[in-house]
Amino acid sequence: MIPTAQLANEVDSQYRPVTLQSKFQSSQTIYLSYKWAQGSTGYVQTRWYVNGEMKDKAMSKYINQYAEGYGYFSDSFSTYDITFQGTVEVFWCQDAGCTHGGLAWARPFSVTTS
């Protein structure tokens, strides 16, 4: 369903990642760009963790069987003068509640003070 998911410092006009990276500065926007396989239907959900604790989650709009290409989510974290480790989990979901689906990708990242 989701053949690739990558972290980047920005996405282009087609939502593809511009520069891949896993180390970010405090308050910098972190982009998670994903590719959706044509013929699949459902949703994409992200769950953002900081030092093992979930801090945020987001759900895409419904993706129909004719959709193909990239989508993205973004988030930003302030470090409060500490460096921390984070992870974003990417799920494909068959329903809006994400009760049917599964983990597609997990991408680790770190955030340091500016």
PyMOL commands that set and color helices and strands:
alter all, ss='L'
color gray80, all
select strands_A, chain A and resi 4-8+23-25+29-36+43-50+53-59+69-76+84-93+101-112
alter strands_A, ss='S'
color yellow, strands_A
deselect
rebuild
show_as cartoon
